[in-house]
């Protein structure tokens, strides 16, 4: 009996356990189903709320509008033009209407598919009870049928007007003048500064207006940055870039994190709008305390990284004052050695003519040097770096190798001279390099010195000895005088072989002009030394004629012949003008 009761109890417990297990499994299934349903419902709601693109075909002739949602272009909605305008705030409806009509009637639209691409504006629309900022972009127009093809994009994070209280919210970006004043007054002393720069990819035709792209990027950045601390600005409207100042206190680590956050958000935005195929971009930033108190200097300190970032395909770069000094020196040094190793110096030649009564003679050629470098803008900058790195001889040797052999092979006659500008303190080093330069001793070289170099020399005896040493080697020495008579001892003038003068006369100079009277006094003094005088910067043939009447026969200027990488003969028309002056 007890055994039977035990069997019944066990059986009942087993049934109860099975039923309980079934109920638990069913409950779990219901929970999972409900959770999935909630996810799908919320995902749909999220997509509906965040989908930002609608397309409209607006017929201004019939006042009808077709509205398409970007999620499904096979479905559209008919509405009137009044309905279309009603989505905008009452303050902006007329602005949108006038903007559309104005762009439909433009005269410079020549093709249906290209004519109005990139025209945009933005306005506030009411979504439920809230206003949102949207951008409107005209994709194309058909003037014959008065059709406008329009795309609207919701800018979810842009500030909008509070239409209930009629108060203006914080500006999207400050006026550049306000930005500069705030920065230089110390408002951003503990903040950080950034430049976001964009470049169109090579061989890609973009149909996007750059200003429109900037709006999309700003909208994305507003979602990840503190609107109360951040101000955007556009320093140079011609550059495709965005400037950003954050007045919030940041450390170096936070600035690095911000750089990555900004770059990541830009990437998401560009990808979301299909812009990655058209543009590349980079971000540079740093702590404001590392910069100068001048806004422009700060901006330039950041901007110098932009080109290098694009060349090296860097996402972002952090500016550090100490690192910047070392990096800048390393960059200069590397570029200096690059110029020397690739022979990055180009010689340019310009004729020197002698105007005689019956003919025009070629007296020689003036040479200048162009440095092929983004770092060194001219030969003097390269020479300055050469002194810093103790590499002056390498520059001098390269200059001679670049200018002498082409001149020797192309000169018109054996007696013509090659005028090479050089610094006084380079003469000894140049003589040391002379034996290594092909045809140097057969080329009638004139080393041209600048008189300014002698103004601070108290004892000119050493200078005279150096000049004599150069002349004993078979070379001549010229002296360049630019700004009238200088108070230099006459022994220097006597030691020189020829003078080069810039009379600095105005374009319509006359014999009684003050500038010519001053120049004439200098020329009279130089004539007394009975040495060739070459005017190097005449701006017109009338100026050449006036100077020629003063007894000067030698001229070299752009009005006669421009500098050229090759030695070229004078233009026949120029020769004729010079002959007429001589007659």
Secondary structure by P-SEA (a helix, b strand, c coil): caaaaaaaaaaaaaaaaaaaaaaaaaaaaaaaaaaaaaaaaaaaaaaaacccbbbbbccccccbbbbbbcccccbbbbbcccccccccccccaaaaaaaaaaaaaccccccccccccccbbbbbbbcccbbbbbbbbbcccccccbbbbbbbbbcccccccccccccccccccccaaaaaaaaaacccccbbbbbbbbbccccccccccaaaaaaaaaaaaaaccccccbbbbbccccccbbbbbbcccccaaaaaaaaaaaaaaaaaaaaaacccccccccccccccccccccaaaaaaaaacaaaaaaaacccbbbbbaaaaaaaaaaaaaaaaaaaaaaccbbbbbbbbbbbccccccccbbbbbbbbcccccccaaaaaaaaaaaccaaaaaaaaaaaccaaaaaccccccbbbbbbbcccaaaaaaaaccccccccccbbbbbbbcccccccccaaaaaaaaaaaaaacbbbbbbbccccccccccccccccbbbbccccccccccccaaaaaaaaaaaaaaaacccccccccccaaaaaaaaaacccccccccccccccccccccaaaaaaaaaaac
